[in-house]
Amino acid sequence: MKAHRLTGPEQGELADLLVEAFTRARFEQMLSRRLNRNIERLVSPADDLDTVLYKVIDDATRQGWWVDLVTAARAARPTDAGLQAFGSRFGLGPVIVTPDGAVTDERRLLAYVRKGRTGYDMVEWRARLGEIEGRVCRIEFPHGRGRVRATGFLVGPSVVLTNHHVVEPIIDEKAPPSAVTILFDPAYREDGTSLPTGTRYRLAADWCIGFSPSSLMDRKLKPDREPHDGELDFALLRADGRPGDEPVGGSTADRPAPPRGWFPMPAEDHDFTSSPELHIVQHPGGRQMVVMVDNEAVIEVNPPGTRVRYRTNTEPGSSGSPCFGPDWQWVAVHQSGDPAFPATGVAGYNQGIPVSALRRATERWRAEIEA
């Protein structure tokens, strides 16, 4: 992580955020159960919460464990907009990128998100992103001489959705299911490389709930037909455990923490024409989570409603990422890009599978997904 020492103003800002998020008892419980830290040597029973936070943050800054403190607080309060934004400034959350580039200034992000709107609730926007962050995972396994790296996300207590082409080697028995790692809550160094932390799951013995293959049309420069309902490029994977029922950060004695949760299948279709925003939460190349935000993204939906094309940027490893509308409603699954890109170096579009098509195709497995 960043070799940064919190300044006095930053310590004060963190204290203000924590005093709004925790009682003294809850704060001490979080430290004990998530970080195994007993602070009796630092504080006295007579100290009020402000004093406790001053002493703890000062010690965490001097002793170099403030990153652990912020990470644990964000995990315990995933929908606290202030803690989410504070952590993101120091690389402890997703990198947010607009079409103009990465955003580190909260005011600049606010200006972009609010563009063309009045009275938009940025606190709710941040809180919803914090909730989403814990439900998106990295999927990785060795294959051939390299590794498959992609993105997935929870659609049920134990069910991860990703693209079929991501896990096709597993489905075709060219790689063992036991090799697959499903990683939530990963942490990263300052240079973006992964730390050996996070909440890991393997695939269950009965791991394959259902799937739909991709279409040859997705790879043709001049396709002669549209992909049909049997070519939706998705796979429903059962994890060996119930990550959706566990809190962010994995199994912990920190019981007051809310469960991670999952994305239920939306009951209504999304109107991409009247709502062109499309944001993608992804792990490109197995790296740190990136949130690509684009207010004018959607290009078109094909006539049968099996593909939506958009301008929102992605990279290899983003396959299987959830796509969201303006209010963080789940609207599609990112699937591929312009097949002309390898030859021309220019991508005219990226492409996903609309939730409306997925809902029809997955109805037969609804009970298994929700169990």
C-alpha positions as CSV (number, residue, x, y, z in Angstrom):
1,M,0.0,0.0,0.0
2,K,1.0,3.6,-0.1
3,A,4.0,4.5,2.1
4,H,2.1,7.6,3.3
5,R,1.8,9.1,6.8
6,L,-1.5,10.7,7.6
7,T,-1.1,14.5,8.1
8,G,-2.8,16.2,11.0
9,P,-5.7,17.4,8.9
10,E,-6.1,13.9,7.4
11,Q,-6.1,12.4,10.9
12,G,-8.8,14.9,11.9
13,E,-10.9,14.1,8.9
14,L,-10.7,10.4,9.6
15,A,-11.7,11.0,13.2
16,D,-14.7,13.0,12.1
17,L,-15.8,10.2,9.8
18,L,-15.3,7.5,12.4
19,V,-17.2,9.4,15.1
20,E,-20.2,9.5,12.8
21,A,-19.9,5.8,11.9
22,F,-19.3,4.1,15.3
23,T,-20.1,4.2,18.9
24,R,-17.1,3.7,21.2
25,A,-18.2,0.1,22.0
26,R,-18.8,-0.7,18.3
27,F,-15.4,0.8,17.3
28,E,-13.5,-1.2,19.9
29,Q,-15.4,-4.3,18.8
30,M,-14.4,-3.7,15.2
31,L,-10.7,-3.3,16.1
32,S,-10.7,-6.4,18.2
33,R,-12.6,-8.7,15.9
34,R,-11.3,-7.5,12.5
35,L,-7.7,-6.4,13.5
36,N,-7.1,-8.4,16.7
37,R,-6.1,-5.1,18.4
38,N,-6.8,-4.4,22.0
39,I,-6.5,-0.7,22.7
40,E,-6.6,-0.8,26.5
41,R,-3.0,0.3,26.6
42,L,-3.9,3.4,24.7
43,V,-7.1,4.6,26.2
44,S,-8.9,4.7,29.6
45,P,-12.5,3.8,30.5
46,A,-13.2,7.5,31.1
47,D,-12.2,8.6,27.6
48,D,-15.0,9.8,25.4
49,L,-15.2,8.6,21.7
50,D,-13.4,11.7,20.4
51,T,-10.4,11.1,22.8
52,V,-10.4,7.3,21.9
53,L,-10.2,8.1,18.2
54,Y,-7.5,10.7,18.6
55,K,-5.3,8.2,20.5
56,V,-6.0,5.3,18.2
57,I,-5.5,7.3,15.0
58,D,-2.3,8.9,16.3
59,D,-0.9,5.4,17.2
60,A,-2.0,3.9,13.9
61,T,-0.2,6.8,12.0
62,R,3.0,6.5,14.1
63,Q,3.1,2.7,14.1
64,G,2.1,2.4,10.4
65,W,-1.2,0.5,10.7
66,W,-3.6,3.2,9.7
67,V,-4.2,1.5,6.3
68,D,-5.5,-1.5,8.2
69,L,-7.7,0.8,10.3
70,V,-9.2,2.5,7.3
71,T,-9.7,-0.8,5.5
72,A,-11.4,-2.4,8.4
73,A,-13.7,0.6,9.0
74,R,-14.7,0.6,5.3
75,A,-15.4,-3.1,5.4
76,A,-17.5,-2.7,8.6
77,R,-19.4,0.2,7.1
78,P,-19.5,-0.5,3.4
79,T,-22.3,2.0,2.7
80,D,-20.6,4.9,4.6
81,A,-20.0,7.4,1.7
82,G,-17.4,9.4,3.7
83,L,-15.3,6.4,4.6
84,Q,-15.5,5.0,1.1
85,A,-14.3,8.3,-0.4
86,F,-11.6,8.7,2.2
87,G,-10.2,5.3,1.5
88,S,-10.3,5.7,-2.2
89,R,-8.0,8.7,-2.0
90,F,-5.2,6.4,-0.7
91,G,-5.7,3.5,-3.0
92,L,-7.8,1.5,-0.5
93,G,-10.9,1.4,-2.8
94,P,-11.6,1.3,-6.5
95,V,-10.0,3.7,-9.0
96,I,-12.8,5.8,-10.5
97,V,-12.2,6.8,-14.1
98,T,-14.3,9.2,-16.3
99,P,-13.8,9.5,-20.1
100,D,-11.3,12.2,-19.3
101,G,-9.1,10.1,-17.0
102,A,-8.7,8.9,-13.4
103,V,-10.4,11.0,-10.8
104,T,-8.8,11.6,-7.4
105,D,-10.6,14.8,-6.6
106,E,-14.1,14.3,-5.1
107,R,-15.3,17.6,-6.3
108,R,-14.4,16.8,-9.8
109,L,-16.1,13.5,-9.6
110,L,-19.2,15.2,-8.1
111,A,-19.3,17.7,-11.0
112,Y,-19.1,14.9,-13.6
113,V,-21.7,12.7,-11.9
114,R,-24.1,15.6,-11.5
115,K,-23.6,16.9,-15.0
116,G,-27.0,17.6,-16.5
117,R,-28.9,16.9,-13.3
118,T,-30.3,18.9,-10.4
119,G,-30.3,17.9,-6.8
120,Y,-28.5,14.6,-7.4
121,D,-27.6,12.8,-4.1
122,M,-23.9,12.2,-4.3
123,V,-23.8,10.6,-0.8
124,E,-26.3,8.0,-2.0
125,W,-24.2,7.5,-5.1
126,R,-21.0,6.9,-3.1
127,A,-22.9,4.6,-0.6
128,R,-24.3,2.5,-3.4
129,L,-20.8,2.1,-4.9
130,G,-19.5,1.0,-1.6
131,E,-22.1,-1.7,-1.4
132,I,-21.4,-2.8,-5.0
133,E,-17.6,-3.0,-4.4
134,G,-18.0,-6.0,-2.0
135,R,-20.1,-8.0,-4.4
136,V,-17.7,-7.9,-7.4
137,C,-14.9,-10.5,-7.5
138,R,-11.8,-11.5,-9.5
139,I,-11.9,-14.9,-11.2
140,E,-8.5,-16.6,-11.9
141,F,-7.1,-20.0,-12.8
142,P,-4.1,-21.3,-14.7
143,H,-4.6,-22.4,-18.3
144,G,-2.1,-23.5,-20.8
145,R,1.1,-21.4,-20.4
146,G,-0.7,-18.5,-18.8
147,R,-3.6,-17.6,-16.5
148,V,-7.2,-16.7,-17.2
149,R,-8.1,-13.5,-15.3
150,A,-11.6,-12.1,-15.4
151,T,-14.3,-10.5,-13.3
152,G,-17.5,-11.8,-11.8
153,F,-20.2,-10.8,-9.3
154,L,-22.7,-12.3,-7.0
155,V,-26.3,-12.8,-8.1
156,G,-27.3,-15.1,-5.2
157,P,-25.9,-16.0,-1.8
158,S,-23.4,-18.5,-3.3
159,V,-23.8,-17.9,-7.0
160,V,-21.3,-15.9,-9.2
161,L,-22.1,-14.7,-12.7
162,T,-19.4,-14.3,-15.3
163,N,-19.0,-14.9,-19.1
164,H,-19.1,-18.4,-20.5
165,H,-16.0,-17.7,-22.5
166,V,-14.1,-16.9,-19.3
167,V,-14.7,-20.4,-17.8
168,E,-15.1,-22.3,-21.1
169,P,-11.8,-24.2,-20.4
170,I,-13.3,-25.5,-17.1
171,I,-16.7,-26.4,-18.7
172,D,-14.8,-28.2,-21.5
173,E,-12.7,-30.0,-18.9
174,K,-9.5,-28.5,-20.3
175,A,-8.7,-27.1,-16.8
176,P,-9.8,-28.4,-13.4
177,P,-12.5,-26.7,-11.4
178,S,-10.3,-27.0,-8.3
179,A,-7.9,-24.5,-9.9
180,V,-10.4,-21.7,-9.9
181,T,-10.0,-18.9,-7.3
182,I,-12.9,-16.5,-6.7
183,L,-11.5,-13.5,-4.8
184,F,-13.4,-10.8,-3.0
185,D,-12.0,-7.8,-1.1
186,P,-8.5,-7.9,-2.7
187,A,-5.9,-5.4,-1.5
188,Y,-3.1,-3.9,-3.6
189,R,0.3,-2.2,-3.3
190,E,0.9,1.4,-4.4
191,D,2.0,0.1,-7.8
192,G,-1.2,-1.8,-8.3
193,T,0.2,-5.3,-7.8
194,S,-1.9,-7.6,-5.7
195,L,-1.2,-8.4,-2.0
196,P,-1.9,-12.0,-0.7
197,T,-5.0,-10.9,1.1
198,G,-8.7,-10.9,0.4
199,T,-11.6,-13.3,0.8
200,R,-11.0,-16.5,-1.3
201,Y,-13.5,-19.1,-2.4
202,R,-13.2,-22.2,-4.5
203,L,-15.9,-23.7,-6.7
204,A,-18.3,-26.1,-5.1
205,A,-18.4,-29.8,-6.1
206,D,-21.6,-29.1,-8.0
207,W,-20.2,-25.8,-9.3
208,C,-21.9,-25.4,-12.7
209,I,-25.6,-24.3,-12.4
210,G,-26.1,-23.4,-16.0
211,F,-24.6,-21.5,-18.9
212,S,-25.1,-20.1,-22.4
213,P,-22.2,-20.0,-24.9
214,S,-21.0,-17.0,-26.8
215,S,-21.7,-16.4,-30.5
216,L,-19.4,-16.6,-33.5
217,M,-21.1,-13.3,-34.6
218,D,-19.3,-11.5,-31.7
219,R,-16.0,-12.2,-33.4
220,K,-16.9,-11.4,-37.0
221,L,-16.1,-8.1,-38.5
222,K,-19.2,-8.3,-40.7
223,P,-21.7,-10.7,-38.9
224,D,-24.4,-12.1,-41.1
225,R,-27.0,-12.3,-38.3
226,E,-27.6,-11.2,-34.7
227,P,-26.7,-13.4,-31.7
228,H,-29.9,-15.2,-30.5
229,D,-31.2,-16.0,-27.0
230,G,-29.2,-19.2,-26.9
231,E,-25.9,-17.3,-27.3
232,L,-25.8,-15.0,-24.3
233,D,-22.2,-15.8,-23.1
234,F,-22.9,-16.3,-19.4
235,A,-22.1,-18.9,-16.8
236,L,-23.6,-19.3,-13.3
237,L,-21.0,-20.7,-10.9
238,R,-21.7,-22.0,-7.4
239,A,-19.0,-21.1,-4.8
240,D,-18.0,-23.5,-2.1
241,G,-19.6,-21.3,0.6
242,R,-22.0,-18.5,0.9
243,P,-20.1,-15.2,0.3
244,G,-23.3,-13.2,-0.1
245,D,-24.3,-14.0,3.5
246,E,-20.8,-13.2,4.9
247,P,-19.7,-9.6,5.8
248,V,-17.2,-7.8,3.6
249,G,-13.8,-9.0,4.6
250,G,-15.0,-12.6,5.0
251,S,-16.0,-14.7,8.0
252,T,-15.5,-12.7,11.1
253,A,-16.7,-12.4,14.7
254,D,-17.7,-8.8,13.9
255,R,-21.3,-9.8,13.8
256,P,-23.0,-6.4,13.6
257,A,-21.4,-5.9,10.2
258,P,-24.0,-6.2,7.4
259,P,-23.8,-9.1,5.0
260,R,-22.0,-8.6,1.6
261,G,-25.3,-9.2,-0.3
262,W,-25.8,-9.8,-4.0
263,F,-27.5,-8.4,-7.1
264,P,-31.0,-9.8,-7.5
265,M,-32.3,-10.1,-11.0
266,P,-34.1,-6.9,-11.9
267,A,-37.8,-7.4,-12.5
268,E,-38.1,-4.7,-15.2
269,D,-36.2,-4.0,-18.4
270,H,-33.8,-1.1,-18.6
271,D,-34.4,1.6,-21.2
272,F,-30.9,2.2,-22.7
273,T,-32.3,4.7,-25.2
274,S,-33.6,7.2,-22.6
275,S,-30.8,6.5,-20.1
276,P,-27.4,6.4,-21.9
277,E,-25.2,6.3,-18.8
278,L,-23.3,3.1,-18.3
279,H,-20.8,2.4,-15.5
280,I,-18.7,-0.7,-15.3
281,V,-17.1,-2.1,-12.1
282,Q,-14.2,-4.3,-13.2
283,H,-10.8,-6.0,-12.4
284,P,-8.9,-5.3,-15.6
285,G,-6.0,-7.8,-16.0
286,G,-6.6,-9.0,-12.5
287,R,-5.5,-5.6,-11.2
288,Q,-7.1,-3.2,-8.7
289,M,-10.8,-2.6,-9.1
290,V,-11.6,0.1,-11.6
291,V,-14.9,1.9,-11.9
292,M,-15.4,3.3,-15.4
293,V,-18.0,6.0,-15.3
294,D,-19.5,7.3,-18.6
295,N,-22.6,9.6,-18.8
296,E,-23.0,9.3,-22.5
297,A,-22.0,5.7,-23.1
298,V,-24.8,3.7,-24.8
299,I,-24.6,3.5,-28.6
300,E,-27.3,1.0,-29.5
301,V,-29.2,-2.2,-28.5
302,N,-29.5,-4.8,-31.3
303,P,-33.0,-5.7,-32.5
304,P,-33.5,-8.9,-30.6
305,G,-32.2,-7.3,-27.4
306,T,-29.3,-9.8,-26.9
307,R,-26.5,-7.2,-27.1
308,V,-26.0,-3.6,-26.0
309,R,-23.0,-1.6,-27.4
310,Y,-21.4,1.3,-25.5
311,R,-18.4,3.5,-25.3
312,T,-17.4,2.8,-21.6
313,N,-13.8,1.6,-21.6
314,T,-12.6,-1.8,-20.6
315,E,-9.5,-3.9,-20.8
316,P,-8.7,-7.7,-21.0
317,G,-9.8,-9.1,-17.7
318,S,-13.0,-7.1,-17.6
319,S,-15.1,-9.8,-19.1
320,G,-17.9,-10.7,-16.8
321,S,-18.1,-7.3,-15.1
322,P,-21.4,-5.9,-14.0
323,C,-22.7,-2.8,-15.9
324,F,-24.8,-0.2,-14.1
325,G,-27.2,2.6,-15.1
326,P,-27.2,6.1,-13.6
327,D,-28.5,5.1,-10.2
328,W,-26.4,2.0,-9.9
329,Q,-29.1,-0.3,-11.1
330,W,-27.7,-3.5,-12.7
331,V,-28.4,-3.4,-16.4
332,A,-26.0,-5.6,-18.3
333,V,-22.9,-7.9,-18.1
334,H,-19.8,-6.8,-20.0
335,Q,-18.9,-9.4,-22.6
336,S,-16.5,-8.2,-25.4
337,G,-15.2,-5.4,-27.5
338,D,-15.0,-4.5,-31.2
339,P,-13.4,-7.4,-33.1
340,A,-11.6,-4.9,-35.3
341,F,-9.5,-3.7,-32.4
342,P,-6.7,-6.3,-32.7
343,A,-6.0,-5.3,-36.3
344,T,-6.7,-1.6,-36.2
345,G,-5.9,-0.6,-32.6
346,V,-9.1,1.3,-32.5
347,A,-12.2,0.1,-30.8
348,G,-15.5,1.5,-32.0
349,Y,-17.5,0.0,-29.1
350,N,-17.6,-2.4,-26.2
351,Q,-20.5,-4.8,-25.8
352,G,-22.5,-6.4,-23.1
353,I,-25.5,-8.7,-22.5
354,P,-28.7,-6.8,-21.3
355,V,-30.2,-8.0,-18.1
356,S,-33.6,-8.4,-19.8
357,A,-32.1,-11.2,-22.0
358,L,-30.4,-12.8,-19.0
359,R,-33.6,-12.8,-17.0
360,R,-35.4,-14.8,-19.6
361,A,-32.5,-17.2,-20.1
362,T,-31.9,-17.9,-16.3
363,E,-35.5,-18.3,-15.2
364,R,-35.2,-22.1,-15.2
365,W,-32.4,-21.8,-12.5
366,R,-34.1,-19.1,-10.4
367,A,-34.6,-21.4,-7.4
368,E,-31.0,-22.6,-7.4
369,I,-29.6,-19.0,-7.7
370,E,-31.7,-17.7,-4.8
371,A,-31.2,-20.8,-2.5
